[in-house]
Amino acid sequence: MSNLQIKTTQNINLFFRTASLGERMLAYFVDMLILIAYVIVVLTVMSKLLSIDVFNLKGDAFSITLLLITLPMMFYSLICESTLEGQTVGKKLVKIKVVKIDGYQASFFDYFVRWVFAIVDIQMAFVPGVISMVVTKHTQRLGDLAAGTAVITEKNKYNISHSILMEVADDYQPHFSRNQVMLFSDNDIRIIKENFELSKQSANVDLLLKISSKVCSVLQLPNPFNSHQLLIETLLKDYNFHTSV
């Protein structure tokens, strides 16, 4: 298990935890249960409602029935991942999904490559796929390596609160000028926000004061607000405002 770093279009590095071997196997077996349920339903409908003795069919009837049962099973993962943005039903329930390791949305071709390699990864008693997931940094099976994808967990998926971004209203008016906020780098703002969030969570007034003092020192201004928290929140919002236009 490792962290997968993805750089967004705003040049912000986000980190995701790659899905463990256990999570991936659990999702696979959930999908297998769904496919087994599908087979049972099809056989029940044919035998009970259509009065067809499936096990005694021959010739074209047998071939058609076999295709009816096997084709959806064969293409299940490809159809699901390409329509559900990298998830099968099993992956969705386990809260994992397929992503490109370069940060872009995986394409149908990427899912197709993974699907083709599943013949080697999974159908050969899981041995190639399991070995590959154990020895690779991001728990990638051979299909992932070929497609440039990885499977991440969404249980701790990063959102806006994990980046340097702050949500601002459409009519937001910044307090600080662009020249002032650009005294801080992306990394500076990230550190400020991380420590600011930490100070709020732990009610650490001393840490809040240190952050505020550092901000005032860089800006070479006294705190223009009546609270340290408002100063930091305003800086974060203003930075987002000036760097997103």
Summary of the structure (lengths in Angstrom):
residues: 245
radius of gyration: 26.0
end to end distance: 37.3
largest distance: 88.1
contacts: 679
relative contact order: 0.11
helix: 60%
strand: 9%
